[in-house]
Amino acid sequence: MATETRGEAAAKDEGKGKAPRKRTSPALFVRQVVAELRKVIWPTRRELITYTTAALVFVLIMVALVAGLDWVLQRGVFWVFG
């Protein structure tokens, strides 16, 4: 059985209940968020424009594809039932 093949680490955790976590202060939370945001590699303006354009073109192509498929299916239903 799969439960019999687990390692020692899993067996140690089974008997222990989870200790309640201490709440952090809002100031500490904000400092941690700011520290994480400093690690982010932000795109340049040129990259941002490129990524936005690519996303918009993809969305427009998908909208056209779905609209075309919808139109074809609508014509097919009207032909069969109309």
Biopython code that builds the backbone (N, CA, C, O; Angstrom):
import numpy as np
from Bio.PDB.StructureBuilder import StructureBuilder

atoms = [
    (1, "MET", "N", (0.832, -1.177, 0.000)),
    (1, "MET", "CA", (0.000, 0.000, 0.000)),
    (1, "MET", "C", (0.877, 1.240, 0.000)),
    (1, "MET", "O", (1.992, 1.206, 0.521)),
    (2, "ALA", "N", (0.404, 2.312, -0.563)),
    (2, "ALA", "CA", (1.202, 3.523, -0.685)),
    (2, "ALA", "C", (1.510, 4.148, 0.675)),
    (2, "ALA", "O", (2.563, 4.763, 0.838)),
    (3, "THR", "N", (0.620, 4.005, 1.649)),
    (3, "THR", "CA", (0.864, 4.622, 2.953)),
    (3, "THR", "C", (1.980, 3.919, 3.708)),
    (3, "THR", "O", (2.573, 4.512, 4.610)),
    (4, "GLU", "N", (2.281, 2.680, 3.369)),
    (4, "GLU", "CA", (3.337, 1.944, 4.053)),
    (4, "GLU", "C", (4.723, 2.307, 3.550)),
    (4, "GLU", "O", (5.712, 1.968, 4.201)),
    (5, "THR", "N", (4.830, 2.984, 2.417)),
    (5, "THR", "CA", (6.125, 3.283, 1.832)),
    (5, "THR", "C", (6.590, 4.695, 2.120)),
    (5, "THR", "O", (7.622, 5.115, 1.596)),
    (6, "ARG", "N", (5.858, 5.445, 2.939)),
    (6, "ARG", "CA", (6.266, 6.811, 3.235)),
    (6, "ARG", "C", (7.488, 6.819, 4.131)),
    (6, "ARG", "O", (7.745, 5.864, 4.864)),
    (7, "GLY", "N", (8.240, 7.908, 4.063)),
    (7, "GLY", "CA", (9.486, 8.031, 4.818)),
    (7, "GLY", "C", (9.270, 8.389, 6.271)),
    (7, "GLY", "O", (8.138, 8.527, 6.734)),
    (8, "GLU", "N", (10.380, 8.538, 6.986)),
    (8, "GLU", "CA", (10.333, 8.856, 8.408)),
    (8, "GLU", "C", (9.768, 10.241, 8.671)),
    (8, "GLU", "O", (9.091, 10.448, 9.677)),
    (9, "ALA", "N", (10.033, 11.190, 7.788)),
    (9, "ALA", "CA", (9.556, 12.560, 8.001)),
    (9, "ALA", "C", (8.038, 12.607, 8.057)),
    (9, "ALA", "O", (7.461, 13.332, 8.867)),
    (10, "ALA", "N", (7.395, 11.830, 7.194)),
    (10, "ALA", "CA", (5.935, 11.808, 7.194)),
    (10, "ALA", "C", (5.414, 11.149, 8.464)),
    (10, "ALA", "O", (4.392, 11.573, 9.004)),
    (11, "ALA", "N", (6.110, 10.105, 8.954)),
    (11, "ALA", "CA", (5.674, 9.417, 10.169)),
    (11, "ALA", "C", (5.806, 10.328, 11.382)),
    (11, "ALA", "O", (4.961, 10.273, 12.275)),
    (12, "LYS", "N", (6.823, 11.150, 11.442)),
    (12, "LYS", "CA", (7.015, 12.061, 12.570)),
    (12, "LYS", "C", (5.908, 13.103, 12.636)),
    (12, "LYS", "O", (5.479, 13.487, 13.724)),
    (13, "ASP", "N", (5.444, 13.563, 11.480)),
    (13, "ASP", "CA", (4.437, 14.621, 11.439)),
    (13, "ASP", "C", (3.043, 14.128, 11.778)),
    (13, "ASP", "O", (2.173, 14.932, 12.112)),
    (14, "GLU", "N", (2.809, 12.815, 11.700)),
    (14, "GLU", "CA", (1.460, 12.306, 11.901)),
    (14, "GLU", "C", (0.967, 12.517, 13.323)),
    (14, "GLU", "O", (-0.205, 12.835, 13.527)),
    (15, "GLY", "N", (1.837, 12.346, 14.309)),
    (15, "GLY", "CA", (1.418, 12.430, 15.698)),
    (15, "GLY", "C", (1.299, 13.846, 16.220)),
    (15, "GLY", "O", (0.685, 14.067, 17.263)),
    (16, "LYS", "N", (1.860, 14.792, 15.532)),
    (16, "LYS", "CA", (1.886, 16.167, 16.024)),
    (16, "LYS", "C", (0.705, 16.963, 15.490)),
    (16, "LYS", "O", (0.350, 16.863, 14.315)),
    (17, "GLY", "N", (0.118, 17.737, 16.350)),
    (17, "GLY", "CA", (-0.894, 18.676, 15.904)),
    (17, "GLY", "C", (-0.197, 19.952, 15.457)),
    (17, "GLY", "O", (0.918, 20.237, 15.894)),
    (18, "LYS", "N", (-0.825, 20.697, 14.618)),
    (18, "LYS", "CA", (-0.201, 21.935, 14.147)),
    (18, "LYS", "C", (-0.314, 23.000, 15.232)),
    (18, "LYS", "O", (-1.382, 23.229, 15.801)),
    (19, "ALA", "N", (0.804, 23.633, 15.497)),
    (19, "ALA", "CA", (0.807, 24.723, 16.468)),
    (19, "ALA", "C", (0.152, 25.940, 15.840)),
    (19, "ALA", "O", (0.329, 26.189, 14.648)),
    (20, "PRO", "N", (-0.601, 26.702, 16.622)),
    (20, "PRO", "CA", (-1.226, 27.896, 16.045)),
    (20, "PRO", "C", (-0.167, 28.910, 15.625)),
    (20, "PRO", "O", (0.811, 29.141, 16.336)),
    (21, "ARG", "N", (-0.376, 29.495, 14.485)),
    (21, "ARG", "CA", (0.572, 30.497, 13.977)),
    (21, "ARG", "C", (0.324, 31.835, 14.652)),
    (21, "ARG", "O", (-0.813, 32.213, 14.935)),
    (22, "LYS", "N", (1.435, 32.551, 14.905)),
    (22, "LYS", "CA", (1.302, 33.892, 15.467)),
    (22, "LYS", "C", (0.993, 34.863, 14.335)),
    (22, "LYS", "O", (1.514, 34.729, 13.227)),
    (23, "ARG", "N", (0.153, 35.829, 14.622)),
    (23, "ARG", "CA", (-0.204, 36.833, 13.623)),
    (23, "ARG", "C", (0.911, 37.861, 13.545)),
    (23, "ARG", "O", (1.504, 38.233, 14.557)),
    (24, "THR", "N", (1.189, 38.317, 12.323)),
    (24, "THR", "CA", (2.192, 39.361, 12.152)),
    (24, "THR", "C", (1.502, 40.719, 12.192)),
    (24, "THR", "O", (0.310, 40.840, 11.908)),
    (25, "SER", "N", (2.268, 41.724, 12.547)),
    (25, "SER", "CA", (1.697, 43.064, 12.601)),
    (25, "SER", "C", (1.575, 43.609, 11.185)),
    (25, "SER", "O", (2.309, 43.184, 10.294)),
    (26, "PRO", "N", (0.661, 44.540, 10.970)),
    (26, "PRO", "CA", (0.528, 45.135, 9.641)),
    (26, "PRO", "C", (1.812, 45.800, 9.161)),
    (26, "PRO", "O", (2.113, 45.760, 7.969)),
    (27, "ALA", "N", (2.574, 46.410, 10.067)),
    (27, "ALA", "CA", (3.827, 47.061, 9.674)),
    (27, "ALA", "C", (4.835, 46.036, 9.157)),
    (27, "ALA", "O", (5.513, 46.276, 8.158)),
    (28, "LEU", "N", (4.934, 44.886, 9.843)),
    (28, "LEU", "CA", (5.839, 43.834, 9.393)),
    (28, "LEU", "C", (5.407, 43.296, 8.036)),
    (28, "LEU", "O", (6.238, 43.042, 7.165)),
    (29, "PHE", "N", (4.099, 43.125, 7.866)),
    (29, "PHE", "CA", (3.569, 42.650, 6.588)),
    (29, "PHE", "C", (3.957, 43.600, 5.457)),
    (29, "PHE", "O", (4.414, 43.150, 4.407)),
    (30, "VAL", "N", (3.782, 44.897, 5.655)),
    (30, "VAL", "CA", (4.117, 45.888, 4.633)),
    (30, "VAL", "C", (5.613, 45.851, 4.330)),
    (30, "VAL", "O", (6.008, 45.914, 3.166)),
    (31, "ARG", "N", (6.452, 45.750, 5.367)),
    (31, "ARG", "CA", (7.902, 45.659, 5.141)),
    (31, "ARG", "C", (8.259, 44.416, 4.327)),
    (31, "ARG", "O", (9.127, 44.479, 3.456)),
    (32, "GLN", "N", (7.606, 43.298, 4.597)),
    (32, "GLN", "CA", (7.876, 42.081, 3.845)),
    (32, "GLN", "C", (7.422, 42.208, 2.393)),
    (32, "GLN", "O", (8.096, 41.729, 1.481)),
    (33, "VAL", "N", (6.287, 42.849, 2.186)),
    (33, "VAL", "CA", (5.791, 43.058, 0.820)),
    (33, "VAL", "C", (6.749, 43.941, 0.044)),
    (33, "VAL", "O", (7.081, 43.637, -1.102)),
    (34, "VAL", "N", (7.199, 45.032, 0.652)),
    (34, "VAL", "CA", (8.140, 45.942, -0.003)),
    (34, "VAL", "C", (9.445, 45.214, -0.320)),
    (34, "VAL", "O", (10.010, 45.403, -1.397)),
    (35, "ALA", "N", (9.927, 44.384, 0.606)),
    (35, "ALA", "CA", (11.160, 43.625, 0.371)),
    (35, "ALA", "C", (11.003, 42.666, -0.799)),
    (35, "ALA", "O", (11.923, 42.515, -1.603)),
    (36, "GLU", "N", (9.851, 42.018, -0.903)),
    (36, "GLU", "CA", (9.618, 41.100, -2.027)),
    (36, "GLU", "C", (9.505, 41.860, -3.348)),
    (36, "GLU", "O", (9.999, 41.402, -4.378)),
    (37, "LEU", "N", (8.851, 43.025, -3.314)),
    (37, "LEU", "CA", (8.699, 43.808, -4.541)),
    (37, "LEU", "C", (10.041, 44.326, -5.049)),
    (37, "LEU", "O", (10.208, 44.540, -6.250)),
    (38, "ARG", "N", (10.990, 44.526, -4.154)),
    (38, "ARG", "CA", (12.325, 44.960, -4.582)),
    (38, "ARG", "C", (13.052, 43.858, -5.341)),
    (38, "ARG", "O", (13.950, 44.141, -6.134)),
    (39, "LYS", "N", (12.674, 42.608, -5.104)),
    (39, "LYS", "CA", (13.302, 41.477, -5.782)),
    (39, "LYS", "C", (12.765, 41.282, -7.214)),
    (39, "LYS", "O", (13.388, 40.602, -8.029)),
    (40, "VAL", "N", (11.620, 41.880, -7.501)),
    (40, "VAL", "CA", (10.978, 41.692, -8.802)),
    (40, "VAL", "C", (11.781, 42.389, -9.887)),
    (40, "VAL", "O", (12.245, 43.514, -9.706)),
    (41, "ILE", "N", (11.939, 41.713, -11.012)),
    (41, "ILE", "CA", (12.574, 42.339, -12.175)),
    (41, "ILE", "C", (11.446, 42.924, -13.018)),
    (41, "ILE", "O", (10.714, 42.198, -13.691)),
    (42, "TRP", "N", (11.319, 44.240, -12.970)),
    (42, "TRP", "CA", (10.230, 44.908, -13.665)),
    (42, "TRP", "C", (10.573, 45.048, -15.146)),
    (42, "TRP", "O", (11.728, 45.302, -15.486)),
    (43, "PRO", "N", (9.582, 44.886, -16.040)),
    (43, "PRO", "CA", (9.860, 45.034, -17.468)),
    (43, "PRO", "C", (10.117, 46.496, -17.837)),
    (43, "PRO", "O", (9.616, 47.418, -17.194)),
    (44, "THR", "N", (10.909, 46.675, -18.884)),
    (44, "THR", "CA", (11.134, 48.031, -19.389)),
    (44, "THR", "C", (9.876, 48.481, -20.126)),
    (44, "THR", "O", (8.971, 47.685, -20.375)),
    (45, "ARG", "N", (9.833, 49.758, -20.468)),
    (45, "ARG", "CA", (8.666, 50.266, -21.185)),
    (45, "ARG", "C", (8.501, 49.541, -22.532)),
    (45, "ARG", "O", (7.385, 49.210, -22.932)),
    (46, "ARG", "N", (9.601, 49.304, -23.211)),
    (46, "ARG", "CA", (9.544, 48.618, -24.508)),
    (46, "ARG", "C", (9.016, 47.178, -24.351)),
    (46, "ARG", "O", (8.182, 46.727, -25.137)),
    (47, "GLU", "N", (9.512, 46.468, -23.330)),
    (47, "GLU", "CA", (9.025, 45.108, -23.089)),
    (47, "GLU", "C", (7.544, 45.109, -22.733)),
    (47, "GLU", "O", (6.787, 44.249, -23.186)),
    (48, "LEU", "N", (7.137, 46.079, -21.921)),
    (48, "LEU", "CA", (5.744, 46.171, -21.513)),
    (48, "LEU", "C", (4.835, 46.389, -22.718)),
    (48, "LEU", "O", (3.779, 45.767, -22.829)),
    (49, "ILE", "N", (5.250, 47.271, -23.613)),
    (49, "ILE", "CA", (4.464, 47.526, -24.822)),
    (49, "ILE", "C", (4.412, 46.269, -25.692)),
    (49, "ILE", "O", (3.364, 45.936, -26.245)),
    (50, "THR", "N", (5.549, 45.572, -25.811)),
    (50, "THR", "CA", (5.584, 44.347, -26.614)),
    (50, "THR", "C", (4.665, 43.285, -26.029)),
    (50, "THR", "O", (3.882, 42.678, -26.759)),
    (51, "TYR", "N", (4.748, 43.052, -24.718)),
    (51, "TYR", "CA", (3.922, 42.036, -24.076)),
    (51, "TYR", "C", (2.434, 42.386, -24.169)),
    (51, "TYR", "O", (1.602, 41.514, -24.417)),
    (52, "THR", "N", (2.105, 43.662, -23.969)),
    (52, "THR", "CA", (0.711, 44.091, -24.040)),
    (52, "THR", "C", (0.163, 43.922, -25.448)),
    (52, "THR", "O", (-0.964, 43.462, -25.629)),
    (53, "THR", "N", (0.961, 44.293, -26.448)),
    (53, "THR", "CA", (0.534, 44.141, -27.838)),
    (53, "THR", "C", (0.315, 42.672, -28.179)),
    (53, "THR", "O", (-0.680, 42.321, -28.813)),
    (54, "ALA", "N", (1.235, 41.821, -27.765)),
    (54, "ALA", "CA", (1.100, 40.394, -28.045)),
    (54, "ALA", "C", (-0.161, 39.830, -27.391)),
    (54, "ALA", "O", (-0.878, 39.040, -28.005)),
    (55, "ALA", "N", (-0.432, 40.233, -26.153)),
    (55, "ALA", "CA", (-1.627, 39.744, -25.455)),
    (55, "ALA", "C", (-2.898, 40.232, -26.140)),
    (55, "ALA", "O", (-3.842, 39.459, -26.305)),
    (56, "LEU", "N", (-2.939, 41.495, -26.538)),
    (56, "LEU", "CA", (-4.125, 42.031, -27.205)),
    (56, "LEU", "C", (-4.356, 41.374, -28.560)),
    (56, "LEU", "O", (-5.495, 41.075, -28.917)),
    (57, "VAL", "N", (-3.282, 41.146, -29.317)),
    (57, "VAL", "CA", (-3.425, 40.476, -30.617)),
    (57, "VAL", "C", (-3.959, 39.063, -30.417)),
    (57, "VAL", "O", (-4.845, 38.626, -31.152)),
    (58, "PHE", "N", (-3.428, 38.345, -29.427)),
    (58, "PHE", "CA", (-3.906, 36.992, -29.143)),
    (58, "PHE", "C", (-5.390, 37.007, -28.776)),
    (58, "PHE", "O", (-6.159, 36.180, -29.265)),
    (59, "VAL", "N", (-5.791, 37.941, -27.919)),
    (59, "VAL", "CA", (-7.197, 38.026, -27.509)),
    (59, "VAL", "C", (-8.085, 38.347, -28.704)),
    (59, "VAL", "O", (-9.154, 37.756, -28.852)),
    (60, "LEU", "N", (-7.658, 39.273, -29.557)),
    (60, "LEU", "CA", (-8.454, 39.606, -30.734)),
    (60, "LEU", "C", (-8.591, 38.416, -31.682)),
    (60, "LEU", "O", (-9.662, 38.200, -32.249)),
    (61, "ILE", "N", (-7.523, 37.646, -31.858)),
    (61, "ILE", "CA", (-7.597, 36.458, -32.708)),
    (61, "ILE", "C", (-8.575, 35.446, -32.105)),
    (61, "ILE", "O", (-9.371, 34.852, -32.831)),
    (62, "MET", "N", (-8.524, 35.249, -30.800)),
    (62, "MET", "CA", (-9.427, 34.295, -30.157)),
    (62, "MET", "C", (-10.875, 34.769, -30.236)),
    (62, "MET", "O", (-11.779, 33.957, -30.437)),
    (63, "VAL", "N", (-11.106, 36.071, -30.080)),
    (63, "VAL", "CA", (-12.465, 36.613, -30.206)),
    (63, "VAL", "C", (-12.985, 36.375, -31.618)),
    (63, "VAL", "O", (-14.131, 35.963, -31.798)),
    (64, "ALA", "N", (-12.146, 36.633, -32.622)),
    (64, "ALA", "CA", (-12.556, 36.410, -34.008)),
    (64, "ALA", "C", (-12.853, 34.933, -34.260)),
    (64, "ALA", "O", (-13.821, 34.603, -34.945)),
    (65, "LEU", "N", (-12.036, 34.055, -33.716)),
    (65, "LEU", "CA", (-12.244, 32.618, -33.892)),
    (65, "LEU", "C", (-13.555, 32.165, -33.262)),
    (65, "LEU", "O", (-14.323, 31.437, -33.890)),
    (66, "VAL", "N", (-13.817, 32.586, -32.034)),
    (66, "VAL", "CA", (-15.050, 32.196, -31.356)),
    (66, "VAL", "C", (-16.263, 32.815, -32.037)),
    (66, "VAL", "O", (-17.289, 32.152, -32.194)),
    (67, "ALA", "N", (-16.160, 34.079, -32.443)),
    (67, "ALA", "CA", (-17.278, 34.727, -33.130)),
    (67, "ALA", "C", (-17.562, 34.037, -34.456)),
    (67, "ALA", "O", (-18.723, 33.830, -34.809)),
    (68, "GLY", "N", (-16.524, 33.681, -35.190)),
    (68, "GLY", "CA", (-16.716, 32.963, -36.463)),
    (68, "GLY", "C", (-17.344, 31.604, -36.253)),
    (68, "GLY", "O", (-18.244, 31.216, -36.998)),
    (69, "LEU", "N", (-16.884, 30.875, -35.252)),
    (69, "LEU", "CA", (-17.461, 29.569, -34.952)),
    (69, "LEU", "C", (-18.917, 29.716, -34.514)),
    (69, "LEU", "O", (-19.764, 28.912, -34.901)),
    (70, "ASP", "N", (-19.207, 30.721, -33.724)),
    (70, "ASP", "CA", (-20.577, 30.985, -33.292)),
    (70, "ASP", "C", (-21.474, 31.289, -34.489)),
    (70, "ASP", "O", (-22.602, 30.802, -34.571)),
    (71, "TRP", "N", (-20.968, 32.092, -35.408)),
    (71, "TRP", "CA", (-21.747, 32.448, -36.596)),
    (71, "TRP", "C", (-22.031, 31.204, -37.448)),
    (71, "TRP", "O", (-23.153, 31.013, -37.918)),
    (72, "VAL", "N", (-21.008, 30.357, -37.646)),
    (72, "VAL", "CA", (-21.185, 29.135, -38.439)),
    (72, "VAL", "C", (-22.187, 28.209, -37.764)),
    (72, "VAL", "O", (-23.064, 27.665, -38.437)),
    (73, "LEU", "N", (-22.082, 28.017, -36.469)),
    (73, "LEU", "CA", (-23.024, 27.142, -35.768)),
    (73, "LEU", "C", (-24.443, 27.717, -35.789)),
    (73, "LEU", "O", (-25.415, 26.969, -35.898)),
    (74, "GLN", "N", (-24.561, 29.040, -35.685)),
    (74, "GLN", "CA", (-25.875, 29.670, -35.748)),
    (74, "GLN", "C", (-26.518, 29.431, -37.107)),
    (74, "GLN", "O", (-27.699, 29.094, -37.196)),
    (75, "ARG", "N", (-25.725, 29.608, -38.170)),
    (75, "ARG", "CA", (-26.266, 29.348, -39.514)),
    (75, "ARG", "C", (-26.672, 27.896, -39.675)),
    (75, "ARG", "O", (-27.685, 27.588, -40.303)),
    (76, "GLY", "N", (-25.864, 26.996, -39.096)),
    (76, "GLY", "CA", (-26.195, 25.570, -39.185)),
    (76, "GLY", "C", (-27.483, 25.230, -38.463)),
    (76, "GLY", "O", (-28.293, 24.452, -38.967)),
    (77, "VAL", "N", (-27.683, 25.814, -37.271)),
    (77, "VAL", "CA", (-28.916, 25.558, -36.522)),
    (77, "VAL", "C", (-30.113, 26.131, -37.264)),
    (77, "VAL", "O", (-31.152, 25.476, -37.350)),
    (78, "PHE", "N", (-29.989, 27.348, -37.807)),
    (78, "PHE", "CA", (-31.104, 27.928, -38.572)),
    (78, "PHE", "C", (-31.399, 27.125, -39.827)),
    (78, "PHE", "O", (-32.557, 27.027, -40.231)),
    (79, "TRP", "N", (-30.389, 26.552, -40.447)),
    (79, "TRP", "CA", (-30.608, 25.750, -41.646)),
    (79, "TRP", "C", (-31.340, 24.456, -41.281)),
    (79, "TRP", "O", (-32.244, 24.028, -41.998)),
    (80, "VAL", "N", (-30.937, 23.824, -40.141)),
    (80, "VAL", "CA", (-31.548, 22.549, -39.751)),
    (80, "VAL", "C", (-32.975, 22.767, -39.243)),
    (80, "VAL", "O", (-33.881, 22.025, -39.621)),
    (81, "PHE", "N", (-33.184, 23.764, -38.400)),
    (81, "PHE", "CA", (-34.493, 23.954, -37.761)),
    (81, "PHE", "C", (-35.329, 25.057, -38.391)),
    (81, "PHE", "O", (-36.493, 25.231, -38.029)),
    (82, "GLY", "N", (-34.763, 25.797, -39.318)),
    (82, "GLY", "CA", (-35.494, 26.933, -39.868)),
    (82, "GLY", "C", (-36.122, 26.609, -41.130)),
    (82, "GLY", "O", (-36.780, 27.460, -41.729)),
]
sb = StructureBuilder()
sb.init_structure("model")
sb.init_model(0)
sb.init_chain("A")
sb.init_seg("    ")
for serial, (resi, resn, name, xyz) in enumerate(atoms, 1):
    if name == "N":
        sb.init_residue(resn, " ", resi, " ")
    sb.init_atom(name, np.array(xyz, "f"), 0.0, 1.0, " ", f" {name:<3s}", serial, name[0])
structure = sb.get_structure()
